[in-house]
């Protein structure tokens, strides 16, 4: 339970946060970033991963050499540490001066492979000891310390975020100014050289990292966009199928309602039970039709205009083939089996599949020829549309394969099967089978009526 004593501190804290100036909040955010980048878990174990070997060059190397190539960054860091040792070695042997000016800076370079931020702190902290141990006119960095600190900052910047590189440069500048003003005793300082070279190196590394992150973000965004585009296309195709299915189902439901209303008048003195049954059938048909139209209104666009002409069927393929021939695609049709009337939904879906397959051939295989095979078999309807490779100078039009998605949706809706794949000759083939239930034989009473 909140009391006045507990609410008051919260209110004071909220008012204090609101009254703080933007400059204060900016400074607080900067210090928070400094603490997160260079102080929080500074000596955490973060080993440098092996290099990928699937690049354009490394993938061509033999297997054993390719395995060694994965350790190239580690070998380069160790080589840089050895160069630091050679730069510090002056022939005096392994004395305290060599330890301070050579071993510790080299260890800081190697340490970037395991604990990068901690390596930077070791490099910065060891700098004054190296100068004190072997002062030769370089202040506050000895030659080996100069190289080591630049190497450590560059390696740490490569393994962290750009903000960390900025903080390392700022703290290095702060130490250099402090050492040059307070500890130098009037000697010349090499801090300007350190800050200039470090700024160049860190700027190159930062630009490289920002560019890499931008590429990754663009690639991720393109992937998300492609997925969303596919989903949108699939939704639009399903919406189109729903509209066409509405026309088919609405026709049959209207016929059911009309026949149910007229049926009692065809029977002389029908019993009341039969009249009530027909009334119920008609009411259910009208209710289903109303609900179907209501649901379709949710997915139908505001500017959608219902087609005035009847939906196309397989009997209209001749006019479709004439159109594609006029567009430049040589197409021929072959029918096998006994032609028979099929459900309107099957006829419409089969027509749309053939239409989409021929449209894809026009776009992606200019100058080719196509064959359309329609097979009326016992269990359903078979379709095969195959086109030859493109010919001529016209370039194929690029596409995202959304037409195949629509064909799959139509066949799946009818519990059929479809395959769409390139042929060995370089063309493309679409095969589909749509199952159709066998029509029930008419009864004697239906034949009489």
C-alpha positions as CSV (number, residue, x, y, z in Angstrom):
1,X,0.0,0.0,0.0
2,X,1.4,3.4,-1.0
3,X,1.6,6.0,1.7
4,X,2.4,9.7,1.6
5,X,5.9,9.0,2.8
6,X,6.5,6.5,-0.1
7,X,4.9,8.6,-2.8
8,X,6.8,11.8,-2.0
9,X,10.3,10.6,-2.9
10,X,9.0,9.3,-6.2
11,X,7.4,12.7,-6.9
12,X,10.6,14.5,-6.1
13,X,12.6,12.2,-8.3
14,X,10.2,12.7,-11.2
15,X,10.2,16.5,-10.8
16,X,14.0,16.5,-10.6
17,X,14.3,14.5,-13.8
18,X,11.9,16.9,-15.6
19,X,13.8,20.0,-14.3
20,X,17.3,18.8,-15.5
21,X,18.6,20.7,-18.5
22,X,19.3,19.0,-21.9
23,X,23.0,19.6,-21.3
24,X,22.9,17.7,-18.1
25,X,21.1,14.8,-19.6
26,X,23.5,14.7,-22.5
27,X,26.5,14.6,-20.2
28,X,24.9,11.9,-18.1
29,X,24.3,9.9,-21.2
30,X,27.9,10.3,-22.3
31,X,29.2,9.2,-18.9
32,X,26.9,6.3,-18.9
33,X,28.2,5.3,-22.3
34,X,31.8,5.6,-21.0
35,X,31.0,3.4,-18.1
36,X,29.4,0.8,-20.3
37,X,32.1,0.7,-23.0
38,X,35.4,0.9,-21.0
39,X,34.6,0.1,-17.3
40,X,31.8,-2.4,-17.2
41,X,33.3,-5.9,-17.6
42,X,36.5,-4.4,-19.0
43,X,38.4,-7.6,-18.5
44,X,35.7,-9.9,-19.7
45,X,36.8,-12.9,-21.7
46,X,35.9,-12.3,-25.4
47,X,38.1,-14.4,-27.6
48,X,38.5,-13.4,-31.2
49,X,36.6,-15.9,-33.4
50,X,38.2,-17.6,-36.3
51,X,38.0,-16.0,-39.7
52,X,35.4,-17.3,-42.1
53,X,36.8,-19.5,-45.0
54,X,33.9,-19.1,-47.4
55,X,35.2,-16.0,-49.1
56,X,36.0,-15.7,-52.8
57,X,39.7,-16.4,-52.2
58,X,39.8,-18.7,-49.2
59,X,37.3,-21.1,-50.6
60,X,39.7,-21.9,-53.5
61,X,42.5,-22.9,-51.2
62,X,43.2,-26.6,-50.4
63,X,41.4,-28.0,-47.3
64,X,44.4,-28.0,-44.9
65,X,45.6,-24.5,-46.0
66,X,42.1,-23.2,-45.8
67,X,41.9,-24.4,-42.1
68,X,45.1,-22.5,-41.4
69,X,43.7,-19.4,-43.2
70,X,41.0,-19.2,-40.5
71,X,43.7,-18.2,-38.0
72,X,45.2,-15.4,-40.2
73,X,43.9,-12.5,-37.9
74,X,45.4,-14.2,-34.8
75,X,48.8,-14.7,-36.6
76,X,48.8,-11.0,-37.7
77,X,48.3,-9.9,-34.1
78,X,51.1,-12.1,-32.8
79,X,53.4,-10.8,-35.5
80,X,52.6,-7.3,-34.5
81,X,53.4,-8.1,-30.9
82,X,56.8,-9.6,-32.0
83,X,57.6,-6.5,-34.0
84,X,56.9,-4.5,-30.8
85,X,59.4,-6.7,-28.9
86,X,62.0,-6.2,-31.7
87,X,61.5,-2.4,-31.5
88,X,62.0,-2.3,-27.8
89,X,65.1,-4.6,-27.8
90,X,68.3,-2.6,-27.6
91,X,70.8,-5.3,-26.9
92,X,70.9,-4.9,-23.2
93,X,69.3,-8.2,-22.5
94,X,66.1,-9.0,-20.6
95,X,66.3,-6.3,-18.0
96,X,63.6,-4.3,-16.2
97,X,63.7,-1.7,-19.0
98,X,63.0,-4.3,-21.7
99,X,60.1,-5.7,-19.6
100,X,58.5,-2.3,-19.3
101,X,59.1,-1.2,-22.8
102,X,58.8,-4.5,-24.7
103,X,57.2,-7.4,-22.9
104,X,54.3,-5.5,-21.3
105,X,53.3,-3.6,-24.5
106,X,53.6,-6.8,-26.6
107,X,51.5,-8.6,-24.0
108,X,48.9,-5.9,-24.4
109,X,48.8,-6.4,-28.1
110,X,48.4,-10.2,-27.7
111,X,45.8,-9.6,-25.0
112,X,43.4,-8.0,-27.5
113,X,42.8,-11.6,-28.8
114,X,41.1,-12.5,-25.5
115,X,40.2,-9.4,-23.5
116,X,40.2,-6.4,-25.8
117,X,39.1,-3.6,-23.5
118,X,41.3,-4.9,-20.7
119,X,44.3,-4.8,-23.2
120,X,43.7,-1.1,-23.8
121,X,43.7,-0.4,-20.1
122,X,47.0,-2.4,-19.7
123,X,48.6,-0.5,-22.6
124,X,47.6,2.9,-21.1
125,X,48.6,2.0,-17.6
126,X,52.0,0.7,-18.6
127,X,52.9,3.8,-20.6
128,X,54.5,5.8,-17.7
129,X,56.5,2.8,-16.4
130,X,58.0,2.4,-19.9
131,X,59.1,6.0,-20.0
132,X,60.5,5.9,-16.5
133,X,62.4,2.7,-17.1
134,X,64.0,3.8,-20.3
135,X,63.8,7.5,-21.1
136,X,65.4,8.4,-24.4
137,X,63.8,11.7,-25.3
138,X,60.4,10.3,-26.2
139,X,57.6,11.6,-23.9
140,X,55.2,10.2,-22.8
141,X,55.4,7.2,-25.2
142,X,58.5,5.2,-26.1
143,X,58.8,4.0,-29.7
144,X,57.6,0.5,-28.8
145,X,54.8,1.9,-26.5
146,X,53.8,4.3,-29.3
147,X,53.4,1.4,-31.7
148,X,51.8,-0.9,-29.1
149,X,49.2,1.7,-28.1
150,X,48.2,2.5,-31.6
151,X,47.9,-1.2,-32.4
152,X,45.8,-1.9,-29.3
153,X,43.4,1.0,-30.0
154,X,43.0,-0.1,-33.6
155,X,42.4,-3.8,-32.7
156,X,40.0,-2.9,-29.9
157,X,38.1,-0.5,-32.2
158,X,37.8,-3.3,-34.8
159,X,36.2,-5.5,-32.1
160,X,33.9,-3.0,-30.4
161,X,31.5,-0.2,-31.4
162,X,32.5,3.2,-32.8
163,X,31.6,4.9,-29.5
164,X,34.3,2.9,-27.8
165,X,36.9,4.1,-30.3
166,X,35.9,7.7,-29.5
167,X,36.3,7.2,-25.7
168,X,39.7,5.5,-26.1
169,X,40.9,8.5,-28.2
170,X,39.6,11.0,-25.6
171,X,41.1,9.2,-22.6
172,X,44.4,8.9,-24.5
173,X,44.4,12.6,-25.2
174,X,43.6,13.3,-21.6
175,X,46.5,11.2,-20.4
176,X,48.9,12.7,-23.0
177,X,48.0,16.3,-22.0
178,X,48.3,15.5,-18.3
179,X,51.7,13.8,-18.9
180,X,52.9,16.6,-21.1
181,X,51.9,19.4,-18.8
182,X,52.4,17.9,-15.3
183,X,55.0,15.1,-15.7
184,X,57.2,16.1,-18.6
185,X,59.3,18.6,-16.8
186,X,59.6,20.7,-20.0
187,X,60.6,18.0,-22.4
188,X,59.0,17.7,-25.9
189,X,55.9,15.6,-26.1
190,X,54.9,13.2,-28.8
191,X,51.3,13.4,-27.8
192,X,50.2,15.4,-30.9
193,X,51.7,12.7,-33.2
194,X,49.9,10.0,-31.2
195,X,46.6,11.7,-31.3
196,X,46.9,12.5,-35.1
197,X,47.8,9.0,-36.1
198,X,45.3,7.4,-33.7
199,X,42.5,9.7,-35.1
200,X,43.3,8.6,-38.7
201,X,43.4,4.9,-37.8
202,X,40.2,5.0,-35.7
203,X,38.4,7.1,-38.3
204,X,39.2,4.4,-40.9
205,X,38.1,1.7,-38.6
206,X,34.9,3.5,-37.7
207,X,34.0,4.2,-41.3
208,X,34.5,0.6,-42.1
209,X,32.3,-0.6,-39.2
210,X,29.6,1.9,-40.0
211,X,29.6,0.8,-43.6
212,X,29.5,-2.8,-42.6
213,X,26.6,-2.3,-40.2
214,X,24.8,-0.3,-42.8
215,X,25.1,-3.1,-45.3
216,X,23.9,-5.6,-42.7
217,X,20.9,-3.4,-41.9
218,X,20.1,-3.0,-45.6
219,X,20.3,-6.7,-46.2
220,X,18.1,-7.4,-43.2
221,X,15.6,-4.8,-44.3
222,X,15.6,-6.2,-47.8
223,X,14.9,-9.6,-46.4
224,X,12.0,-8.3,-44.3
225,X,10.7,-6.4,-47.3
226,X,10.8,-9.5,-49.5
227,X,9.0,-11.5,-46.9
228,X,6.4,-8.8,-46.4
229,X,6.0,-8.5,-50.2
230,X,5.5,-12.2,-50.5
231,X,2.9,-12.1,-47.8
232,X,1.1,-9.2,-49.4
233,X,1.1,-10.9,-52.8
234,X,-0.2,-14.1,-51.3
235,X,-3.0,-12.2,-49.5
236,X,-3.9,-10.4,-52.7
237,X,-4.0,-13.7,-54.6
238,X,-6.2,-15.2,-51.9
239,X,-8.5,-12.2,-52.0
240,X,-8.8,-12.6,-55.8
241,X,-9.6,-16.3,-55.3
242,X,-12.2,-15.4,-52.7
243,X,-13.9,-13.0,-55.1
244,X,-14.0,-15.5,-57.8
245,X,-15.2,-18.2,-55.5
246,X,-18.0,-15.9,-54.3
247,X,-19.3,-15.7,-57.9
248,X,-19.3,-19.5,-58.2
249,X,-20.9,-20.2,-54.8
250,X,-23.3,-17.4,-55.0
251,X,-24.7,-18.7,-58.3
252,X,-25.3,-22.2,-56.9
253,X,-26.8,-20.9,-53.7
254,X,-29.2,-18.7,-55.7
255,X,-30.2,-21.7,-57.7
256,X,-30.8,-23.6,-54.5
257,X,-33.0,-20.9,-53.0
258,X,-35.0,-20.5,-56.3
259,X,-35.6,-24.3,-56.6
260,X,-36.5,-24.6,-52.9
261,X,-39.1,-21.8,-53.4
262,X,-40.6,-23.3,-56.5
263,X,-40.5,-27.0,-55.5
264,X,-43.8,-27.0,-53.5
265,X,-45.7,-25.8,-56.5
266,X,-44.5,-28.7,-58.6
267,X,-46.2,-31.2,-56.3
268,X,-50.0,-31.5,-56.0
269,X,-51.2,-31.1,-52.4
270,X,-47.7,-31.3,-50.8
271,X,-47.8,-32.3,-47.1
272,X,-47.1,-29.4,-44.6
273,X,-43.9,-31.1,-43.5
274,X,-42.5,-30.9,-47.0
275,X,-43.5,-27.3,-47.4
276,X,-41.8,-26.4,-44.2
277,X,-38.7,-28.3,-45.2
278,X,-38.5,-26.4,-48.5
279,X,-39.0,-23.1,-46.6
280,X,-36.2,-24.0,-44.3
281,X,-33.9,-24.8,-47.2
282,X,-34.7,-21.5,-48.9
283,X,-34.1,-19.5,-45.7
284,X,-30.7,-21.3,-45.0
285,X,-29.6,-20.7,-48.6
286,X,-30.5,-17.0,-48.5
287,X,-28.8,-16.7,-45.1
288,X,-25.7,-18.4,-46.4
289,X,-25.6,-16.1,-49.4
290,X,-26.0,-13.0,-47.3
291,X,-23.2,-14.1,-44.9
292,X,-21.0,-14.9,-47.9
293,X,-21.5,-11.4,-49.3
294,X,-20.9,-9.8,-45.9
295,X,-17.6,-11.7,-45.5
296,X,-16.5,-10.9,-49.0
297,X,-17.1,-7.2,-48.3
298,X,-14.3,-7.3,-45.7
299,X,-11.6,-8.4,-48.2
300,X,-12.9,-6.5,-51.2
301,X,-11.3,-3.2,-52.0
302,X,-13.4,-0.1,-52.0
303,X,-12.7,0.5,-55.7
304,X,-13.4,-3.1,-56.7
305,X,-15.9,-3.5,-59.5
306,X,-17.5,-6.9,-59.9
307,X,-17.1,-8.3,-63.4
308,X,-20.2,-8.0,-65.6
309,X,-19.2,-10.9,-67.8
310,X,-19.4,-14.5,-66.6
311,X,-16.2,-16.1,-65.2
312,X,-14.0,-17.8,-67.8
313,X,-14.0,-21.6,-68.2
314,X,-11.9,-24.1,-70.1
315,X,-14.1,-23.6,-73.2
316,X,-12.7,-20.1,-73.4
317,X,-9.1,-21.2,-73.8
318,X,-9.2,-20.8,-77.6
319,X,-9.6,-17.0,-77.3
320,X,-6.8,-16.9,-74.6
321,X,-4.5,-18.8,-77.0
322,X,-5.3,-16.3,-79.8
323,X,-4.4,-13.4,-77.5
324,X,-1.0,-14.9,-76.6
325,X,-0.3,-15.7,-80.2
326,X,-0.9,-12.1,-81.1
327,X,1.5,-11.1,-78.3
328,X,4.3,-13.2,-79.9
329,X,4.0,-16.6,-78.1
330,X,3.4,-19.6,-80.3
331,X,1.0,-21.8,-78.3
332,X,-1.0,-24.9,-79.2
333,X,-3.6,-26.9,-77.2
334,X,-4.0,-30.6,-76.9
335,X,-7.0,-32.3,-75.2
336,X,-7.0,-35.9,-74.2
337,X,-9.9,-37.9,-72.7
338,X,-13.6,-37.4,-72.9
339,X,-14.5,-33.7,-72.5
340,X,-17.2,-33.4,-69.8
341,X,-18.6,-30.5,-67.8
342,X,-16.7,-29.9,-64.5
343,X,-17.6,-27.8,-61.4
344,X,-17.4,-24.1,-62.1
345,X,-14.7,-23.6,-59.5
346,X,-12.5,-26.3,-61.1
347,X,-13.1,-24.8,-64.6
348,X,-12.2,-21.3,-63.4
349,X,-9.1,-22.4,-61.5
350,X,-7.8,-24.4,-64.4
351,X,-8.3,-21.5,-66.8
352,X,-6.4,-19.2,-64.4
353,X,-3.5,-21.6,-64.1
354,X,-3.2,-21.9,-67.9
355,X,-3.5,-18.1,-68.2
356,X,-0.8,-17.5,-65.6
357,X,1.6,-20.1,-67.0
358,X,1.3,-18.6,-70.5
359,X,1.8,-15.0,-69.1
360,X,5.0,-16.2,-67.3
361,X,6.2,-17.7,-70.6
362,X,5.5,-14.3,-72.3
363,X,7.5,-12.4,-69.7
364,X,10.4,-14.8,-69.0
365,X,10.8,-16.6,-72.3
366,X,10.3,-14.1,-75.2
367,X,10.4,-15.8,-78.6
368,X,9.6,-19.2,-77.2
369,X,6.7,-21.6,-77.9
370,X,4.3,-23.2,-75.5
371,X,2.2,-26.3,-75.3
372,X,-1.0,-26.7,-73.3
373,X,-2.2,-30.2,-72.5
374,X,-5.6,-30.8,-70.9
375,X,-6.4,-34.3,-69.7
376,X,-9.8,-35.4,-68.7
377,X,-9.2,-38.5,-66.6
378,X,-11.4,-40.5,-64.3
379,X,-10.5,-38.9,-61.1
380,X,-10.1,-35.3,-62.1
381,X,-8.4,-32.9,-64.5
382,X,-4.8,-32.8,-65.5
383,X,-2.9,-29.8,-66.8
384,X,0.5,-29.4,-68.4
385,X,1.9,-26.2,-69.7
386,X,5.5,-26.3,-71.0
387,X,7.5,-23.7,-72.9
388,X,10.8,-23.8,-74.7
389,X,13.8,-21.7,-73.8
390,X,13.7,-18.0,-74.9
391,X,14.9,-17.1,-78.4
392,X,15.8,-13.9,-80.0
393,X,17.3,-10.6,-78.9
394,X,14.5,-9.6,-76.5
395,X,15.6,-9.8,-72.8
396,X,13.4,-11.7,-70.4
397,X,11.5,-9.6,-67.9
398,X,12.5,-10.1,-64.3
399,X,9.9,-11.4,-61.9
400,X,9.5,-12.5,-58.3
401,X,7.6,-15.8,-58.9
402,X,4.3,-14.5,-57.5
403,X,2.4,-16.1,-60.3
404,X,3.5,-19.5,-59.2
405,X,2.3,-18.7,-55.7
406,X,-1.2,-17.9,-57.0
407,X,-1.3,-21.1,-59.0
408,X,-0.3,-23.1,-55.9
409,X,-3.0,-21.4,-53.9
410,X,-5.7,-22.3,-56.4
411,X,-4.6,-25.9,-56.6
412,X,-4.3,-26.2,-52.8
413,X,-7.8,-24.8,-52.4
414,X,-9.1,-27.7,-54.5
415,X,-7.0,-30.4,-52.8
416,X,-4.9,-30.8,-55.9
417,X,-1.2,-31.1,-56.6
418,X,1.1,-28.9,-58.7
419,X,4.8,-28.8,-59.7
420,X,6.6,-25.9,-61.4
421,X,10.2,-26.4,-62.4
422,X,12.7,-25.8,-65.2
423,X,13.1,-28.4,-67.9
424,X,16.3,-30.0,-69.0
425,X,16.2,-28.1,-72.3
426,X,16.1,-24.7,-70.5
427,X,12.4,-24.1,-70.6
428,X,9.8,-24.3,-67.9
429,X,7.0,-26.8,-67.1
430,X,3.9,-26.5,-65.0
431,X,1.9,-29.6,-64.2
432,X,-1.2,-29.7,-62.1
433,X,-3.8,-32.2,-61.1
434,X,-7.2,-31.2,-59.7
435,X,-9.3,-34.0,-58.3
436,X,-13.0,-34.0,-59.3
437,X,-15.5,-36.2,-57.6
438,X,-17.5,-38.4,-60.0
439,X,-21.0,-37.2,-60.7
440,X,-23.7,-39.2,-59.0
441,X,-26.1,-41.0,-61.4
442,X,-29.5,-39.3,-61.7
443,X,-32.4,-41.0,-59.9
444,X,-35.6,-42.1,-61.7
445,X,-37.6,-39.3,-60.2
446,X,-35.1,-36.7,-61.4
447,X,-35.2,-38.2,-64.9
448,X,-39.0,-38.0,-64.9
449,X,-39.0,-34.4,-63.8
